[in-house]
Amino acid sequence: MAETNLVVEGAFEAGGCAYVVARLLVPSVQFDVTSSTRLGGCRVERWLEMPRALDLSGAQRNDLFGFGLRSIDDLTKINVGDQVELVWRAVQSTAG
């Protein structure tokens, strides 16, 4: 398993689903969202988005990601400002 830390910038419910917007603390980290991925200990859906968010200079932010939580009840476990751990199964390359 691989892991990295993020800071929660938004956590909300929309249409009966739970969403979290979080910023990578190490922007160069690459990860995959799979069925075993956890954010702050909560299971996430197998998709993610890069919200359209701009930095102060007007450039696209590449450190911000949107996650769908599998359980809306998990929103009580994640709050804006929290530092949370993203854990995923690292995929090893077979190229070579």
Biopython code that builds the backbone (N, CA, C, O; Angstrom):
import numpy as np
from Bio.PDB.StructureBuilder import StructureBuilder

atoms = [
    (1, "MET", "N", (0.843, -1.179, 0.000)),
    (1, "MET", "CA", (0.000, 0.000, 0.000)),
    (1, "MET", "C", (0.886, 1.239, 0.000)),
    (1, "MET", "O", (1.974, 1.241, 0.575)),
    (2, "ALA", "N", (0.410, 2.276, -0.644)),
    (2, "ALA", "CA", (1.117, 3.554, -0.680)),
    (2, "ALA", "C", (0.229, 4.589, 0.002)),
    (2, "ALA", "O", (-0.984, 4.407, 0.109)),
    (3, "GLU", "N", (0.845, 5.681, 0.463)),
    (3, "GLU", "CA", (0.065, 6.695, 1.157)),
    (3, "GLU", "C", (0.675, 8.073, 0.982)),
    (3, "GLU", "O", (1.868, 8.222, 0.718)),
    (4, "THR", "N", (-0.174, 9.070, 1.134)),
    (4, "THR", "CA", (0.242, 10.468, 1.135)),
    (4, "THR", "C", (-0.786, 11.258, 1.931)),
    (4, "THR", "O", (-1.873, 10.755, 2.219)),
    (5, "ASN", "N", (-0.451, 12.476, 2.283)),
    (5, "ASN", "CA", (-1.356, 13.308, 3.074)),
    (5, "ASN", "C", (-1.952, 14.439, 2.251)),
    (5, "ASN", "O", (-1.321, 14.976, 1.340)),
    (6, "LEU", "N", (-3.186, 14.782, 2.600)),
    (6, "LEU", "CA", (-3.912, 15.870, 1.968)),
    (6, "LEU", "C", (-4.558, 16.716, 3.053)),
    (6, "LEU", "O", (-4.743, 16.262, 4.182)),
    (7, "VAL", "N", (-4.902, 17.959, 2.699)),
    (7, "VAL", "CA", (-5.659, 18.832, 3.591)),
    (7, "VAL", "C", (-7.040, 19.029, 2.975)),
    (7, "VAL", "O", (-7.156, 19.371, 1.798)),
    (8, "VAL", "N", (-8.075, 18.815, 3.765)),
    (8, "VAL", "CA", (-9.448, 18.943, 3.297)),
    (8, "VAL", "C", (-9.800, 20.423, 3.126)),
    (8, "VAL", "O", (-9.692, 21.211, 4.066)),
    (9, "GLU", "N", (-10.223, 20.786, 1.912)),
    (9, "GLU", "CA", (-10.640, 22.164, 1.633)),
    (9, "GLU", "C", (-12.150, 22.278, 1.522)),
    (9, "GLU", "O", (-12.694, 23.382, 1.571)),
    (10, "GLY", "N", (-12.831, 21.152, 1.372)),
    (10, "GLY", "CA", (-14.292, 21.158, 1.304)),
    (10, "GLY", "C", (-14.829, 19.767, 1.569)),
    (10, "GLY", "O", (-14.224, 18.776, 1.158)),
    (11, "ALA", "N", (-15.958, 19.684, 2.252)),
    (11, "ALA", "CA", (-16.642, 18.412, 2.502)),
    (11, "ALA", "C", (-18.132, 18.722, 2.508)),
    (11, "ALA", "O", (-18.589, 19.555, 3.291)),
    (12, "PHE", "N", (-18.898, 18.055, 1.634)),
    (12, "PHE", "CA", (-20.300, 18.416, 1.500)),
    (12, "PHE", "C", (-21.121, 17.267, 0.936)),
    (12, "PHE", "O", (-20.585, 16.296, 0.402)),
    (13, "GLU", "N", (-22.429, 17.403, 1.070)),
    (13, "GLU", "CA", (-23.389, 16.448, 0.537)),
    (13, "GLU", "C", (-24.122, 17.125, -0.610)),
    (13, "GLU", "O", (-24.496, 18.294, -0.518)),
    (14, "ALA", "N", (-24.322, 16.384, -1.682)),
    (14, "ALA", "CA", (-25.094, 16.888, -2.815)),
    (14, "ALA", "C", (-25.807, 15.713, -3.464)),
    (14, "ALA", "O", (-25.179, 14.715, -3.816)),
    (15, "GLY", "N", (-27.096, 15.829, -3.619)),
    (15, "GLY", "CA", (-27.863, 14.780, -4.264)),
    (15, "GLY", "C", (-27.778, 13.437, -3.556)),
    (15, "GLY", "O", (-27.829, 12.391, -4.204)),
    (16, "GLY", "N", (-27.651, 13.454, -2.245)),
    (16, "GLY", "CA", (-27.584, 12.210, -1.488)),
    (16, "GLY", "C", (-26.226, 11.541, -1.494)),
    (16, "GLY", "O", (-26.092, 10.413, -1.019)),
    (17, "CYS", "N", (-25.208, 12.222, -2.028)),
    (17, "CYS", "CA", (-23.849, 11.672, -2.069)),
    (17, "CYS", "C", (-22.903, 12.576, -1.276)),
    (17, "CYS", "O", (-23.157, 13.769, -1.110)),
    (18, "ALA", "N", (-21.813, 11.989, -0.792)),
    (18, "ALA", "CA", (-20.826, 12.726, -0.002)),
    (18, "ALA", "C", (-19.591, 12.994, -0.849)),
    (18, "ALA", "O", (-19.101, 12.107, -1.547)),
    (19, "TYR", "N", (-19.089, 14.231, -0.783)),
    (19, "TYR", "CA", (-17.929, 14.631, -1.560)),
    (19, "TYR", "C", (-16.903, 15.332, -0.678)),
    (19, "TYR", "O", (-17.253, 16.028, 0.276)),
    (20, "VAL", "N", (-15.635, 15.137, -1.014)),
    (20, "VAL", "CA", (-14.535, 15.791, -0.311)),
    (20, "VAL", "C", (-13.600, 16.382, -1.356)),
    (20, "VAL", "O", (-13.219, 15.708, -2.313)),
    (21, "VAL", "N", (-13.234, 17.647, -1.167)),
    (21, "VAL", "CA", (-12.231, 18.306, -2.007)),
    (21, "VAL", "C", (-11.005, 18.487, -1.128)),
    (21, "VAL", "O", (-11.087, 19.084, -0.055)),
    (22, "ALA", "N", (-9.862, 17.971, -1.585)),
    (22, "ALA", "CA", (-8.667, 17.993, -0.748)),
    (22, "ALA", "C", (-7.430, 18.335, -1.575)),
    (22, "ALA", "O", (-7.343, 18.038, -2.767)),
    (23, "ARG", "N", (-6.469, 18.978, -0.885)),
    (23, "ARG", "CA", (-5.220, 19.427, -1.512)),
    (23, "ARG", "C", (-4.070, 18.516, -1.103)),
    (23, "ARG", "O", (-3.852, 18.259, 0.081)),
    (24, "LEU", "N", (-3.337, 18.030, -2.106)),
    (24, "LEU", "CA", (-2.142, 17.234, -1.837)),
    (24, "LEU", "C", (-1.085, 18.082, -1.152)),
    (24, "LEU", "O", (-0.828, 19.211, -1.571)),
    (25, "LEU", "N", (-0.474, 17.555, -0.110)),
    (25, "LEU", "CA", (0.618, 18.280, 0.543)),
    (25, "LEU", "C", (1.908, 18.156, -0.247)),
    (25, "LEU", "O", (2.776, 19.025, -0.159)),
    (26, "VAL", "N", (2.046, 17.078, -1.022)),
    (26, "VAL", "CA", (3.194, 16.883, -1.916)),
    (26, "VAL", "C", (2.612, 16.781, -3.331)),
    (26, "VAL", "O", (2.243, 15.693, -3.774)),
    (27, "PRO", "N", (2.529, 17.915, -4.040)),
    (27, "PRO", "CA", (1.825, 17.953, -5.328)),
    (27, "PRO", "C", (2.335, 16.979, -6.394)),
    (27, "PRO", "O", (1.589, 16.650, -7.317)),
    (28, "SER", "N", (3.558, 16.516, -6.295)),
    (28, "SER", "CA", (4.107, 15.633, -7.328)),
    (28, "SER", "C", (3.701, 14.174, -7.150)),
    (28, "SER", "O", (4.027, 13.345, -8.000)),
    (29, "VAL", "N", (3.002, 13.838, -6.075)),
    (29, "VAL", "CA", (2.600, 12.451, -5.822)),
    (29, "VAL", "C", (1.576, 12.019, -6.860)),
    (29, "VAL", "O", (0.632, 12.750, -7.160)),
    (30, "GLN", "N", (1.773, 10.820, -7.408)),
    (30, "GLN", "CA", (0.816, 10.240, -8.343)),
    (30, "GLN", "C", (0.159, 9.050, -7.668)),
    (30, "GLN", "O", (0.826, 8.265, -6.993)),
    (31, "PHE", "N", (-1.146, 8.914, -7.849)),
    (31, "PHE", "CA", (-1.872, 7.830, -7.198)),
    (31, "PHE", "C", (-3.003, 7.350, -8.084)),
    (31, "PHE", "O", (-3.409, 8.035, -9.023)),
    (32, "ASP", "N", (-3.507, 6.167, -7.777)),
    (32, "ASP", "CA", (-4.650, 5.583, -8.465)),
    (32, "ASP", "C", (-5.764, 5.377, -7.457)),
    (32, "ASP", "O", (-5.503, 5.002, -6.314)),
    (33, "VAL", "N", (-6.992, 5.616, -7.861)),
    (33, "VAL", "CA", (-8.133, 5.338, -7.007)),
    (33, "VAL", "C", (-8.687, 3.978, -7.415)),
    (33, "VAL", "O", (-9.119, 3.783, -8.551)),
    (34, "THR", "N", (-8.665, 3.043, -6.470)),
    (34, "THR", "CA", (-9.158, 1.689, -6.701)),
    (34, "THR", "C", (-10.211, 1.355, -5.648)),
    (34, "THR", "O", (-10.553, 2.199, -4.820)),
    (35, "SER", "N", (-10.719, 0.144, -5.678)),
    (35, "SER", "CA", (-11.733, -0.268, -4.705)),
    (35, "SER", "C", (-11.189, -0.324, -3.285)),
    (35, "SER", "O", (-11.970, -0.346, -2.334)),
    (36, "SER", "N", (-9.868, -0.345, -3.117)),
    (36, "SER", "CA", (-9.284, -0.402, -1.774)),
    (36, "SER", "C", (-8.802, 0.957, -1.272)),
    (36, "SER", "O", (-8.281, 1.048, -0.160)),
    (37, "THR", "N", (-8.964, 2.013, -2.068)),
    (37, "THR", "CA", (-8.486, 3.341, -1.676)),
    (37, "THR", "C", (-9.300, 3.884, -0.506)),
    (37, "THR", "O", (-10.522, 3.750, -0.459)),
    (38, "ARG", "N", (-8.581, 4.506, 0.446)),
    (38, "ARG", "CA", (-9.215, 5.122, 1.618)),
    (38, "ARG", "C", (-8.728, 6.570, 1.756)),
    (38, "ARG", "O", (-7.557, 6.865, 1.519)),
    (39, "LEU", "N", (-9.628, 7.450, 2.135)),
    (39, "LEU", "CA", (-9.302, 8.843, 2.415)),
    (39, "LEU", "C", (-9.731, 9.118, 3.852)),
    (39, "LEU", "O", (-10.920, 9.077, 4.168)),
    (40, "GLY", "N", (-8.774, 9.396, 4.711)),
    (40, "GLY", "CA", (-9.097, 9.599, 6.112)),
    (40, "GLY", "C", (-9.765, 8.392, 6.733)),
    (40, "GLY", "O", (-10.580, 8.525, 7.645)),
    (41, "GLY", "N", (-9.419, 7.206, 6.237)),
    (41, "GLY", "CA", (-10.007, 5.969, 6.734)),
    (41, "GLY", "C", (-11.339, 5.613, 6.100)),
    (41, "GLY", "O", (-11.898, 4.560, 6.407)),
    (42, "CYS", "N", (-11.864, 6.462, 5.222)),
    (42, "CYS", "CA", (-13.169, 6.255, 4.593)),
    (42, "CYS", "C", (-12.987, 5.705, 3.178)),
    (42, "CYS", "O", (-12.097, 6.138, 2.446)),
    (43, "ARG", "N", (-13.822, 4.765, 2.805)),
    (43, "ARG", "CA", (-13.775, 4.221, 1.449)),
    (43, "ARG", "C", (-14.246, 5.270, 0.447)),
    (43, "ARG", "O", (-15.192, 6.012, 0.708)),
    (44, "VAL", "N", (-13.576, 5.321, -0.698)),
    (44, "VAL", "CA", (-13.957, 6.270, -1.744)),
    (44, "VAL", "C", (-14.440, 5.523, -2.973)),
    (44, "VAL", "O", (-14.122, 4.351, -3.176)),
    (45, "GLU", "N", (-15.213, 6.223, -3.784)),
    (45, "GLU", "CA", (-15.653, 5.668, -5.068)),
    (45, "GLU", "C", (-14.452, 5.555, -6.002)),
    (45, "GLU", "O", (-13.425, 6.193, -5.772)),
    (46, "ARG", "N", (-14.573, 4.758, -7.039)),
    (46, "ARG", "CA", (-13.450, 4.518, -7.948)),
    (46, "ARG", "C", (-13.356, 5.578, -9.028)),
    (46, "ARG", "O", (-13.186, 5.240, -10.199)),
    (47, "TRP", "N", (-13.460, 6.825, -8.679)),
    (47, "TRP", "CA", (-13.274, 7.948, -9.598)),
    (47, "TRP", "C", (-12.787, 9.131, -8.796)),
    (47, "TRP", "O", (-12.909, 9.163, -7.571)),
    (48, "LEU", "N", (-12.252, 10.073, -9.476)),
    (48, "LEU", "CA", (-11.909, 11.328, -8.840)),
    (48, "LEU", "C", (-11.902, 12.422, -9.880)),
    (48, "LEU", "O", (-11.794, 12.161, -11.078)),
    (49, "GLU", "N", (-12.016, 13.638, -9.414)),
    (49, "GLU", "CA", (-12.074, 14.801, -10.297)),
    (49, "GLU", "C", (-11.014, 15.810, -9.895)),
    (49, "GLU", "O", (-10.573, 15.846, -8.746)),
    (50, "MET", "N", (-10.617, 16.620, -10.846)),
    (50, "MET", "CA", (-9.782, 17.781, -10.554)),
    (50, "MET", "C", (-10.693, 18.988, -10.730)),
    (50, "MET", "O", (-10.955, 19.414, -11.854)),
    (51, "PRO", "N", (-11.182, 19.545, -9.605)),
    (51, "PRO", "CA", (-12.088, 20.697, -9.709)),
    (51, "PRO", "C", (-11.423, 21.868, -10.428)),
    (51, "PRO", "O", (-10.207, 22.044, -10.359)),
    (52, "ARG", "N", (-12.219, 22.644, -11.099)),
    (52, "ARG", "CA", (-11.683, 23.850, -11.743)),
    (52, "ARG", "C", (-11.475, 24.878, -10.655)),
    (52, "ARG", "O", (-12.405, 25.564, -10.231)),
    (53, "ALA", "N", (-10.251, 24.970, -10.219)),
    (53, "ALA", "CA", (-9.882, 25.933, -9.190)),
    (53, "ALA", "C", (-8.601, 26.622, -9.646)),
    (53, "ALA", "O", (-7.684, 25.975, -10.153)),
    (54, "LEU", "N", (-8.547, 27.922, -9.464)),
    (54, "LEU", "CA", (-7.398, 28.698, -9.906)),
    (54, "LEU", "C", (-6.603, 29.186, -8.707)),
    (54, "LEU", "O", (-7.161, 29.462, -7.645)),
    (55, "ASP", "N", (-5.277, 29.291, -8.895)),
    (55, "ASP", "CA", (-4.445, 29.866, -7.839)),
    (55, "ASP", "C", (-4.493, 31.390, -7.954)),
    (55, "ASP", "O", (-5.215, 31.928, -8.793)),
    (56, "LEU", "N", (-3.733, 32.078, -7.120)),
    (56, "LEU", "CA", (-3.773, 33.540, -7.103)),
    (56, "LEU", "C", (-3.320, 34.181, -8.408)),
    (56, "LEU", "O", (-3.710, 35.306, -8.719)),
    (57, "SER", "N", (-2.492, 33.462, -9.178)),
    (57, "SER", "CA", (-2.030, 34.009, -10.454)),
    (57, "SER", "C", (-2.969, 33.661, -11.609)),
    (57, "SER", "O", (-2.721, 34.058, -12.748)),
    (58, "GLY", "N", (-4.054, 32.917, -11.323)),
    (58, "GLY", "CA", (-5.019, 32.565, -12.347)),
    (58, "GLY", "C", (-4.741, 31.250, -13.044)),
    (58, "GLY", "O", (-5.444, 30.899, -13.991)),
    (59, "ALA", "N", (-3.722, 30.505, -12.597)),
    (59, "ALA", "CA", (-3.380, 29.216, -13.200)),
    (59, "ALA", "C", (-4.191, 28.089, -12.558)),
    (59, "ALA", "O", (-4.553, 28.163, -11.384)),
    (60, "GLN", "N", (-4.468, 27.054, -13.339)),
    (60, "GLN", "CA", (-5.179, 25.874, -12.843)),
    (60, "GLN", "C", (-4.412, 25.230, -11.693)),
    (60, "GLN", "O", (-3.202, 25.026, -11.790)),
    (61, "ARG", "N", (-5.099, 24.915, -10.622)),
    (61, "ARG", "CA", (-4.482, 24.211, -9.496)),
    (61, "ARG", "C", (-4.439, 22.723, -9.811)),
    (61, "ARG", "O", (-5.472, 22.109, -10.078)),
    (62, "ASN", "N", (-3.250, 22.148, -9.780)),
    (62, "ASN", "CA", (-3.076, 20.723, -10.053)),
    (62, "ASN", "C", (-2.879, 19.913, -8.780)),
    (62, "ASN", "O", (-2.565, 18.723, -8.832)),
    (63, "ASP", "N", (-3.065, 20.564, -7.635)),
    (63, "ASP", "CA", (-2.881, 19.888, -6.353)),
    (63, "ASP", "C", (-4.211, 19.598, -5.658)),
    (63, "ASP", "O", (-4.222, 19.117, -4.525)),
    (64, "LEU", "N", (-5.327, 19.884, -6.323)),
    (64, "LEU", "CA", (-6.645, 19.779, -5.717)),
    (64, "LEU", "C", (-7.445, 18.667, -6.385)),
    (64, "LEU", "O", (-7.518, 18.598, -7.612)),
    (65, "PHE", "N", (-8.044, 17.797, -5.573)),
    (65, "PHE", "CA", (-8.791, 16.654, -6.098)),
    (65, "PHE", "C", (-10.135, 16.543, -5.394)),
    (65, "PHE", "O", (-10.266, 16.879, -4.217)),
    (66, "GLY", "N", (-11.130, 16.068, -6.133)),
    (66, "GLY", "CA", (-12.451, 15.806, -5.575)),
    (66, "GLY", "C", (-12.676, 14.309, -5.486)),
    (66, "GLY", "O", (-12.466, 13.586, -6.460)),
    (67, "PHE", "N", (-13.100, 13.843, -4.329)),
    (67, "PHE", "CA", (-13.351, 12.427, -4.089)),
    (67, "PHE", "C", (-14.813, 12.230, -3.722)),
    (67, "PHE", "O", (-15.402, 13.071, -3.043)),
    (68, "GLY", "N", (-15.397, 11.137, -4.162)),
    (68, "GLY", "CA", (-16.734, 10.733, -3.729)),
    (68, "GLY", "C", (-16.579, 9.673, -2.654)),
    (68, "GLY", "O", (-15.895, 8.671, -2.863)),
    (69, "LEU", "N", (-17.209, 9.885, -1.503)),
    (69, "LEU", "CA", (-17.159, 8.887, -0.443)),
    (69, "LEU", "C", (-18.241, 7.834, -0.695)),
    (69, "LEU", "O", (-19.322, 8.155, -1.187)),
    (70, "ARG", "N", (-17.949, 6.599, -0.361)),
    (70, "ARG", "CA", (-18.937, 5.532, -0.567)),
    (70, "ARG", "C", (-20.116, 5.646, 0.384)),
    (70, "ARG", "O", (-21.227, 5.239, 0.043)),
    (71, "SER", "N", (-19.893, 6.189, 1.567)),
    (71, "SER", "CA", (-20.970, 6.313, 2.552)),
    (71, "SER", "C", (-21.146, 7.773, 2.950)),
    (71, "SER", "O", (-20.192, 8.433, 3.360)),
    (72, "ILE", "N", (-22.362, 8.267, 2.826)),
    (72, "ILE", "CA", (-22.632, 9.650, 3.218)),
    (72, "ILE", "C", (-22.384, 9.848, 4.713)),
    (72, "ILE", "O", (-22.075, 10.960, 5.142)),
    (73, "ASP", "N", (-22.513, 8.791, 5.508)),
    (73, "ASP", "CA", (-22.270, 8.880, 6.950)),
    (73, "ASP", "C", (-20.821, 9.233, 7.267)),
    (73, "ASP", "O", (-20.534, 9.740, 8.351)),
    (74, "ASP", "N", (-19.906, 8.971, 6.336)),
    (74, "ASP", "CA", (-18.490, 9.268, 6.564)),
    (74, "ASP", "C", (-18.189, 10.764, 6.572)),
    (74, "ASP", "O", (-17.109, 11.175, 6.997)),
    (75, "LEU", "N", (-19.138, 11.583, 6.105)),
    (75, "LEU", "CA", (-18.919, 13.038, 6.137)),
    (75, "LEU", "C", (-18.700, 13.541, 7.556)),
    (75, "LEU", "O", (-18.056, 14.573, 7.749)),
    (76, "THR", "N", (-19.220, 12.836, 8.547)),
    (76, "THR", "CA", (-19.032, 13.252, 9.941)),
    (76, "THR", "C", (-17.601, 13.019, 10.411)),
    (76, "THR", "O", (-17.203, 13.542, 11.451)),
    (77, "LYS", "N", (-16.822, 12.241, 9.658)),
    (77, "LYS", "CA", (-15.455, 11.897, 10.037)),
    (77, "LYS", "C", (-14.412, 12.814, 9.410)),
    (77, "LYS", "O", (-13.248, 12.797, 9.810)),
    (78, "ILE", "N", (-14.825, 13.617, 8.425)),
    (78, "ILE", "CA", (-13.885, 14.459, 7.679)),
    (78, "ILE", "C", (-14.375, 15.903, 7.721)),
    (78, "ILE", "O", (-15.511, 16.192, 7.347)),
    (79, "ASN", "N", (-13.507, 16.808, 8.180)),
    (79, "ASN", "CA", (-13.875, 18.216, 8.313)),
    (79, "ASN", "C", (-12.896, 19.105, 7.555)),
    (79, "ASN", "O", (-11.727, 18.758, 7.389)),
    (80, "VAL", "N", (-13.386, 20.255, 7.098)),
    (80, "VAL", "CA", (-12.523, 21.235, 6.433)),
    (80, "VAL", "C", (-11.375, 21.579, 7.373)),
    (80, "VAL", "O", (-11.582, 21.832, 8.560)),
    (81, "GLY", "N", (-10.161, 21.583, 6.826)),
    (81, "GLY", "CA", (-8.962, 21.882, 7.595)),
    (81, "GLY", "C", (-8.251, 20.647, 8.117)),
    (81, "GLY", "O", (-7.088, 20.729, 8.509)),
    (82, "ASP", "N", (-8.929, 19.495, 8.130)),
    (82, "ASP", "CA", (-8.298, 18.253, 8.578)),
    (82, "ASP", "C", (-7.170, 17.849, 7.638)),
    (82, "ASP", "O", (-7.263, 18.038, 6.425)),
    (83, "GLN", "N", (-6.117, 17.300, 8.201)),
    (83, "GLN", "CA", (-5.097, 16.637, 7.395)),
    (83, "GLN", "C", (-5.458, 15.160, 7.412)),
    (83, "GLN", "O", (-5.531, 14.544, 8.475)),
    (84, "VAL", "N", (-5.685, 14.596, 6.229)),
    (84, "VAL", "CA", (-6.115, 13.205, 6.115)),
    (84, "VAL", "C", (-5.111, 12.416, 5.279)),
    (84, "VAL", "O", (-4.370, 12.968, 4.467)),
    (85, "GLU", "N", (-5.117, 11.125, 5.506)),
    (85, "GLU", "CA", (-4.209, 10.250, 4.789)),
    (85, "GLU", "C", (-4.964, 9.579, 3.640)),
    (85, "GLU", "O", (-6.066, 9.064, 3.828)),
    (86, "LEU", "N", (-4.364, 9.591, 2.459)),
    (86, "LEU", "CA", (-4.881, 8.870, 1.303)),
    (86, "LEU", "C", (-4.049, 7.605, 1.172)),
    (86, "LEU", "O", (-2.828, 7.668, 1.029)),
    (87, "VAL", "N", (-4.712, 6.459, 1.220)),
    (87, "VAL", "CA", (-4.029, 5.170, 1.135)),
    (87, "VAL", "C", (-4.575, 4.438, -0.082)),
    (87, "VAL", "O", (-5.788, 4.341, -0.268)),
    (88, "TRP", "N", (-3.670, 3.923, -0.908)),
    (88, "TRP", "CA", (-4.082, 3.199, -2.112)),
    (88, "TRP", "C", (-3.104, 2.072, -2.376)),
    (88, "TRP", "O", (-1.975, 2.063, -1.886)),
    (89, "ARG", "N", (-3.571, 1.139, -3.156)),
    (89, "ARG", "CA", (-2.714, 0.021, -3.561)),
    (89, "ARG", "C", (-1.866, 0.470, -4.731)),
    (89, "ARG", "O", (-2.382, 0.771, -5.808)),
    (90, "ALA", "N", (-0.555, 0.515, -4.513)),
    (90, "ALA", "CA", (0.358, 0.956, -5.573)),
    (90, "ALA", "C", (0.392, -0.102, -6.671)),
    (90, "ALA", "O", (0.464, -1.300, -6.397)),
    (91, "VAL", "N", (0.341, 0.354, -7.900)),
    (91, "VAL", "CA", (0.421, -0.539, -9.054)),
    (91, "VAL", "C", (1.853, -0.576, -9.513)),
    (91, "VAL", "O", (2.435, 0.453, -9.856)),
    (92, "GLN", "N", (2.427, -1.777, -9.519)),
    (92, "GLN", "CA", (3.815, -1.902, -9.947)),
    (92, "GLN", "C", (3.887, -2.058, -11.450)),
    (92, "GLN", "O", (3.098, -2.789, -12.048)),
    (93, "SER", "N", (4.824, -1.379, -12.048)),
    (93, "SER", "CA", (4.997, -1.422, -13.482)),
    (93, "SER", "C", (5.623, -2.766, -13.876)),
    (93, "SER", "O", (6.528, -3.266, -13.209)),
    (94, "THR", "N", (5.118, -3.337, -14.978)),
    (94, "THR", "CA", (5.695, -4.574, -15.492)),
    (94, "THR", "C", (6.545, -4.303, -16.720)),
    (94, "THR", "O", (7.067, -5.227, -17.344)),
    (95, "ALA", "N", (6.679, -3.030, -17.061)),
    (95, "ALA", "CA", (7.480, -2.660, -18.238)),
    (95, "ALA", "C", (8.956, -2.830, -17.909)),
    (95, "ALA", "O", (9.381, -2.689, -16.762)),
    (96, "GLY", "N", (9.700, -3.126, -18.915)),
    (96, "GLY", "CA", (11.114, -3.134, -18.663)),
    (96, "GLY", "C", (11.803, -4.123, -19.431)),
    (96, "GLY", "O", (13.023, -4.250, -19.322)),
]
sb = StructureBuilder()
sb.init_structure("model")
sb.init_model(0)
sb.init_chain("A")
sb.init_seg("    ")
for serial, (resi, resn, name, xyz) in enumerate(atoms, 1):
    if name == "N":
        sb.init_residue(resn, " ", resi, " ")
    sb.init_atom(name, np.array(xyz, "f"), 0.0, 1.0, " ", f" {name:<3s}", serial, name[0])
structure = sb.get_structure()
